[in-house]
């Protein structure tokens, strides 16, 4: 099992920049394909070629892929409204540096309307803080909340995040609402869902600020050293803190600004969104952390032979007989004799 897991892990470590670029470029290609399928303004078979070109270019040059995606989407948006196309071109040009540099985060933000259909929109600020840090998580959360409200408002749907889950905005509805409007009417149509009155404007601004704060909170928790003593526990704490903070913040805002909030809160739907976002964020972060670990070395296993086979195959061993050492005979010591008198000694008496 370890050998099976080691192969993809080694492949990822060897080609990590390419694989990460593949995910970002592939996500951008999916979003462009979704838009071109719903606005079929190009000749037949052009859409697959454009999407493939964007993905291939994005593997090596994110800025070029970002520019190609903007150019490819400009004409479909122009078919809806000239002024929407001008606003889109201005946003693409002004934000080209951060949007292309953080291409994966840009794709995550743009995917918010799709994630909201499956009650997974709260996943964006949590992952933004987990993967891109405090400051980037703050901007990712705020941009995702703003973009989701703008897109749903363009389709004529509610822009309250408590009501947006499960809804499906369509480009056909956007075309019906904006086709034939002049510049002033287009601007008013974009801003009207945000500020039908002062309370609704405050409510929408605070919802955007809440998403930004949750993204910054997740990023700040990642930067703490004490939380990484147990990495799996840290993932659960960060993901849970992000999802719970977002849910509690939405409930507090709805009960405070009652005039702008929905008449009734669907707590079951909120619980599903929080639980789903928490589970997916924790799973993705655990998987990413496992891939970032060093490759496990190969373990040389010794061949284990059963004991009974050893007894059968091993020849009988003969232990050499231990012979007793022979004692060494020492010569007899001479007997002691008293010294003999020596007359040759001369005693001198010195006065």
C-alpha positions in Angstrom: 0.0 0.0 0.0 2.8 2.4 0.8 4.5 1.7 -2.5 1.2 2.4 -4.3 0.8 5.8 -2.6 4.5 6.7 -3.0 4.3 6.7 -6.8 1.7 9.6 -7.2 3.3 11.4 -4.3 6.7 11.3 -6.0 5.1 12.4 -9.3 3.5 15.4 -7.6 6.8 16.4 -5.9 8.7 16.2 -9.1 6.1 18.2 -11.1 4.5 20.3 -8.5 4.5 23.7 -10.3 3.1 22.1 -13.5 0.3 20.3 -11.6 -0.7 23.5 -9.7 -0.7 25.4 -13.0 -2.8 22.7 -14.6 -5.5 23.0 -11.9 -5.6 26.8 -12.2 -5.6 26.8 -16.0 -8.1 23.9 -16.1 -10.4 25.8 -13.8 -10.2 28.9 -15.9 -10.9 26.8 -19.0 -14.0 25.3 -17.4 -15.4 28.7 -16.5 -14.9 30.0 -20.0 -16.4 26.9 -21.5 -19.5 27.3 -19.2 -19.9 30.9 -20.4 -19.5 30.0 -24.1 -21.9 27.2 -23.9 -24.6 29.4 -22.4 -23.8 32.2 -24.9 -23.1 30.4 -28.2 -22.1 33.5 -30.3 -19.0 31.9 -31.9 -19.1 29.6 -34.9 -19.4 25.9 -34.4 -16.2 24.2 -33.0 -14.6 27.5 -32.1 -15.4 27.2 -28.4 -13.5 24.0 -27.8 -10.5 25.4 -29.7 -10.5 28.6 -27.6 -10.9 26.7 -24.3 -8.0 24.3 -25.2 -5.8 27.2 -26.2 -6.5 29.0 -22.9 -5.6 25.9 -20.9 -2.4 25.1 -22.8 -1.2 28.7 -22.6 -2.1 28.8 -18.9 0.3 26.0 -18.1 3.2 28.2 -18.9 2.0 31.9 -19.0 -0.8 32.7 -16.6 -1.0 36.3 -17.7 -1.4 35.4 -21.3 -4.1 32.8 -20.5 -5.9 35.4 -18.4 -5.8 37.9 -21.3 -7.0 35.2 -23.8 -9.9 34.4 -21.5 -10.9 38.1 -21.2 -10.8 38.5 -25.0 -12.8 35.3 -25.5 -15.5 36.4 -23.1 -15.6 40.0 -24.4 -17.7 39.3 -27.5 -20.3 37.1 -25.7 -20.8 39.9 -23.1 -21.0 42.4 -25.9 -23.9 40.4 -27.3 -25.7 41.1 -24.0 -24.9 44.8 -23.6 -22.2 47.1 -24.9 -21.9 48.8 -21.5 -21.5 45.5 -19.7 -18.7 44.7 -22.1 -17.0 48.0 -21.4 -17.2 47.5 -17.7 -15.9 43.9 -18.0 -13.0 45.1 -20.2 -12.1 47.8 -17.6 -12.2 45.3 -14.7 -10.0 42.9 -16.7 -7.4 45.6 -17.5 -7.3 47.2 -14.1 -7.0 43.9 -12.2 -4.8 42.0 -14.7 -1.7 41.9 -12.4 -3.2 40.4 -9.2 -5.9 38.4 -11.0 -3.3 36.7 -13.3 -0.7 36.3 -10.5 -3.2 34.6 -8.2 -5.0 32.7 -11.0 -6.2 29.9 -8.8 -7.8 32.4 -6.4 -9.4 34.2 -9.3 -10.9 31.0 -10.5 -12.2 30.2 -7.0 -13.8 33.6 -6.7 -15.5 33.4 -10.1 -16.8 30.0 -9.3 -18.9 31.3 -6.4 -22.2 31.4 -8.3 -21.7 27.8 -9.3 -20.8 26.7 -5.8 -23.8 28.5 -4.4 -26.1 26.2 -6.4 -24.8 23.3 -4.3 -24.7 25.2 -0.9 -20.9 25.3 -1.0 -20.4 29.1 -1.4 -19.0 29.4 2.2 -16.1 27.3 1.0 -14.5 30.2 -0.8 -13.4 32.5 2.1 -12.2 29.5 4.2 -10.0 28.1 1.4 -8.9 31.6 0.6 -7.5 32.0 4.0 -6.1 28.5 4.2 -4.2 28.6 1.0 -3.3 32.3 0.4 -2.8 33.7 3.9 -4.4 36.5 5.9 -4.3 39.5 3.6 -5.1 37.5 0.4 -7.8 35.6 2.3 -9.4 38.9 3.3 -9.6 40.2 -0.3 -10.6 36.8 -1.7 -13.5 36.6 0.8 -14.7 40.1 0.1 -14.3 39.8 -3.7 -16.3 36.5 -3.7 -19.1 38.0 -1.7 -19.3 41.1 -4.0 -19.1 39.1 -7.2 -21.8 36.6 -6.1 -24.1 39.4 -5.2 -23.4 41.3 -8.4 -24.0 38.2 -10.6 -27.2 37.2 -8.8 -28.5 40.7 -8.9 -27.8 40.9 -12.7 -30.0 37.8 -13.1 -32.8 39.4 -11.1 -32.5 37.1 -8.1 -32.1 37.9 -4.4 -28.6 39.0 -3.4 -28.9 38.0 0.2 -26.5 35.1 0.8 -29.0 33.5 3.1 -31.4 33.1 0.1 -28.8 32.6 -2.7 -27.9 29.0 -1.9 -29.6 26.6 -4.3 -30.6 29.2 -6.8 -29.4 29.0 -10.5 -28.8 32.4 -12.2 -28.8 32.1 -16.0 -27.2 34.2 -18.6 -30.4 34.3 -20.5 -32.0 36.2 -17.7 -29.1 38.6 -17.7 -29.5 39.2 -21.4 -33.2 39.8 -21.0 -32.6 42.4 -18.3 -29.8 44.4 -19.8 -30.4 44.2 -23.6 -31.1 47.6 -25.1 -30.3 49.7 -21.9 -28.1 52.8 -22.2 -25.1 53.5 -19.9 -27.1 55.2 -17.1 -29.8 52.5 -17.1 -27.1 49.8 -17.0 -25.4 51.4 -14.0 -28.6 51.8 -12.1 -29.6 48.2 -13.0 -26.3 47.0 -11.5 -26.5 49.1 -8.3 -30.3 48.9 -7.6 -30.2 45.4 -5.9 -27.5 46.6 -3.5 -29.3 49.7 -2.3 -33.1 49.7 -2.5 -33.0 51.5 0.8 -30.4 52.6 3.4 -30.9 49.5 5.6 -30.5 47.1 2.7 -27.3 48.9 1.6 -25.8 48.5 5.1 -26.9 44.9 5.2 -25.1 44.1 1.9 -22.0 46.0 2.9 -21.8 44.1 6.2 -22.3 40.8 4.5 -19.3 41.5 2.2 -17.2 42.7 5.2 -18.2 39.5 7.0 -16.9 37.3 4.2 -13.7 39.3 4.1 -13.2 39.0 7.9 -13.7 35.2 7.8 -11.1 34.9 5.0 -8.7 36.9 7.1 -9.5 34.9 10.2 -8.7 31.6 8.5 -5.4 33.0 7.2 -4.4 34.4 10.6 -5.0 31.1 12.3 -2.8 29.4 9.7 0.0 31.8 10.6 -0.1 30.9 14.3 2.6 28.5 15.5 0.8 26.9 18.4 -2.0 25.7 16.2 0.4 23.5 14.1 1.4 21.2 17.0 -1.2 18.8 15.7 -1.6 19.5 12.0 -4.8 17.5 11.5 -6.3 19.2 14.6 -5.2 22.5 13.2 -7.1 21.8 9.9 -10.2 21.0 11.8 -10.0 24.1 14.0 -9.3 26.5 11.1 -12.0 25.0 8.8 -14.5 24.8 11.6 -13.8 28.3 12.9 -14.3 29.7 9.4 -17.6 27.9 8.7 -19.0 28.6 12.2 -18.0 32.2 12.2 -19.6 32.8 8.9 -22.8 31.1 9.9 -23.0 33.0 13.2 -22.2 36.3 11.5 -25.0 35.8 9.0 -27.5 34.9 11.8 -26.5 38.0 13.8 -26.9 40.3 10.8 -30.2 38.8 10.0 -31.6 39.3 13.5 -30.1 42.8 13.8 -31.2 44.3 10.4 -34.6 42.7 10.3 -35.9 45.0 7.7 -33.3 43.9 5.1 -33.1 40.2 6.2 -35.3 37.4 4.9 -38.6 36.9 6.8 -37.6 33.4 8.0 -34.2 31.7 8.3 -33.7 28.2 7.0 -31.4 26.8 9.7 -31.3 23.4 8.0 -30.0 24.9 4.8 -27.4 27.0 6.8 -26.3 23.9 8.7 -25.9 21.9 5.4 -23.8 24.7 3.9 -21.6 25.1 7.0 -21.1 21.3 7.3 -20.4 20.8 3.6 -17.9 23.7 3.5 -16.2 22.5 6.6 -15.9 18.9 5.4 -14.6 19.8 1.9 -12.1 22.4 3.2 -10.7 20.0 5.8 -10.4 17.2 3.2 -8.7 19.4 0.6 -6.3 20.9 3.1 -5.4 17.4 4.6 -4.8 16.1 1.1 -2.7 19.1 0.1 -0.6 18.9 3.3 0.0 15.2 2.7 1.3 16.0 -0.8 3.6 18.7 0.6 5.3 16.2 3.0 8.7 14.7 1.9 8.6 11.4 0.0 8.8 8.4 2.3 12.0 6.4 1.8 11.8 2.8 0.6 12.1 0.2 3.4 14.1 -2.8 2.6 12.3 -5.8 3.9 14.0 -9.0 4.9 12.7 -12.3 3.8 11.0 -14.0 6.7 11.4 -17.8 6.7 9.2 -19.8 9.0 10.8 -21.4 12.0 9.8 -24.9 11.0 11.4 -24.6 7.6 14.6 -23.4 9.1 14.6 -26.5 11.3 14.0 -28.7 8.3 16.5 -27.1 5.9 19.3 -26.2 8.2 21.9 -29.0 8.6 22.5 -30.4 12.0 25.3 -28.5 13.7 27.9 -30.4 15.7 29.3 -28.6 18.6 33.0 -29.3 19.2 33.7 -31.3 22.3 35.3 -29.2 24.9 38.5 -30.9 26.2 39.7 -30.2 29.7 43.0 -28.3 29.8 45.9 -30.4 31.0 47.7 -29.0 34.1 51.3 -27.7 33.7 53.8 -29.3 36.1 56.0 -26.8 37.9 59.4 -27.7 39.4 59.6 -28.1 43.2 60.8 -25.2 45.1 64.1 -25.6 47.1 63.9 -26.0 50.8 64.9 -23.2 53.1 68.3 -23.4 54.8 69.9 -21.1 57.3 72.8 -18.9 56.0 76.3 -20.1 56.6 78.9 -18.1 58.6 81.2 -16.1 56.4 84.7 -15.5 58.0 85.9 -13.3 55.2 83.8 -10.4 56.4 85.9 -7.8 58.3 84.1 -5.7 60.8 85.5 -2.2 61.1 84.9 -0.2 64.1 85.0 3.5 63.5 85.6 5.8 66.4 
